Amino acid sequence: MLLDISDVVSCENKERTEQVLLGLTSFTSRLGDFSITEKAPIELTIRNRENKKLLIYGEVDLTVQIPCSRCLTEVPTGIRFTVDKEFPIRDARIDCDEPEGFVYLIEGKLDTDKLIYEEILINWPAKILCREGCKGICTVCGTDLNEGTCDCASDCAARGPDPRMAAIQDIFNKFKEV
């Protein structure tokens, strides 16, 4: 959504609060495409501070479907964060793409979806679990171990640890305290 804020940019110490609806229905990154299932309207405050700084502040609350890190079951995950940006007014007036990443203002309009997208990227959770004791999936056959055991479970135990971890296991054994 483009929000016209040229009146705030051009008037010293002007402040405006707008309720903005997030236009994003999904979040796409290198990790994949994730559905945004719930989103609350965002109350953005835009302020011109003494014709030197453009301040943008708001609270974002949304729910995204993210796969569990162990078993890949979709988990509705609440993501809450605060948008708190500050830019020099000179950059906002000339509408340029600054190297620091100031690309939200185009011809006096604030692209709220670009602003929120970048903030979601920064606030993305590192690890999501469907439940605390999630057992994950079998590395051999892909069976969800939360739903039961697989036929190859005994084969996995007989094979022992992953050979790629042997060097690390040697380090642990060498420095093991008894």
N, C-alpha and C positions, 0 to 999 in steps of 0.2 A: 504494500500500500504506500502510495506517495502522499506525504503530508506537507502542505505548503507552509513553510516557516519563514518566508522572506520578510514578513513584518517583524519577527523577533530578531532576525539577523541585522536588519537595518535600523533598529531603534535601541539606543543604549538603555540598559537595565530593564528591558521588557521581559516579561515572563508569561508563558502560556502553558496551560495543562490541557491535554487532549486525551480522550479515551480512544484507543486504537485497537482494531480487531486484527489479529495475526492472520495474514493471508496464506501462510504455509500450511499444507495439509500433510506433508511428509518432510523428513529431514534426510538429505542424501549427502553422503561423504564417502571417503575411500573404504569405510567399514561396511557400507551397504545403504539400503533405502529403508527408513524406519517411519512407520505411520504415526502421525500425531493424532491421538484419539480424543484428547480433551485440551481445551485452551481457554483460559479466562481472558477477558478484555484487559489490555495493558493501559495503565494510566501513565502517560509520558509527560514529564515536565521539561520544557525547553526554556532555557534562560540565557539572555545576553548579559554577561557581567561586565559592565563598564566598557563596552565595545572592544574588549580584549579577548574574552573567552566565551565560547558557546558551550553551555552545560546541558547535557541530556541525562535525565534520571527517570527510572521506572522499575517496577517490580513485575517479573514474568513468572507465571505458574502454568505449566503444561504437563501433559502425560504422553509419553512416547512408548510404543511397543518395542522392547529391546530383547533379543534372545538371551537366555541364561548362558553364562560363560562356560558352564560345564555340560549341560544337557540340550541346549539350544531351544528350549521351550520359551515361547513368547511371554514376556513379563511386562505388565503395565507399570511403567516407571515414572514417578513424579520427578520433574526437574524444576526447581525453583532457583531463581537467581535475580540479582539486581543489575540493571543496566546503569552504569555510572561513567559516562564519557565526557571528556573535556577537550575542546579543540580551539585553536586560535581563530578569532573572528576573521582575520585576513584570509584564511584558507576557505572559510565558508562563503565569503563574498565573491571570490574569484571562481568558485565552483570547480576546483581542480582535483585531480587524483593525487593526493600526497603520498610520498613513499611510506609514511607511517601507517597507511591504510585508511585514510580519510576518503572514503568513496560513497558515503551515505547521502551526501547532499548533491543533487543534480538540478541545476537551474532553479535554485531556491526551494527545492522540495526534498524532504527527508525520506529516503527509502527505508521504511521501518522493517520490512522483511529482510533486507540485507543486514541491517543492524542486529536484529534478533537472531538471524542465522549464525552470524559470527559469534555471538554470545553463547548460543547453544553449543557450538563447536568447542569453545573454551571451557564450558561447564559440563561437558559430557562425562558421565560416570565412568570410572576406570574398569569396574567389574560389577556385573549384575548376577545375582543368584536367585533362582526361583524359590528356594528355601535354604535355610542354614545348612542342613545336612544333605544337600544335593550330591548324589553319587556320580553324576555325569553319564557319559555313554561309553560303551565298550570300545576300546581302541582297535579291536580286530573286526567285529561284526557290526558295530554301530547301534547295538541295542541300548535303549534307555534303561540304565540300571536302577532307576527309581521305580520302575514298573515291575521289576523282577530280575532274575539272573539269566544269563545267556548260556548257550551250549559250550561256548569256548572259554568260559570263566575258569575251568580247571586247567585248560591249556595255557591260559595267560599266567596263572600262578606257577605252573610247572616250568615255564620258560624263564622265569625270574625277572629281574629288572631290565629295563631297556638298555641295550649295549651302548647306546650313545651316552648314557649317564655313567658308564664305568669309571671314567677318569675322575669325575666328581665324587663318586662313591669311594674311590681310593683315597682321596683327600680327607673325607670324613673318617674313614677307618684309621688313617695315619694319626690324626689328631684327636681321636676319641678318648675321652677321659673315663677311667674305670673307677 
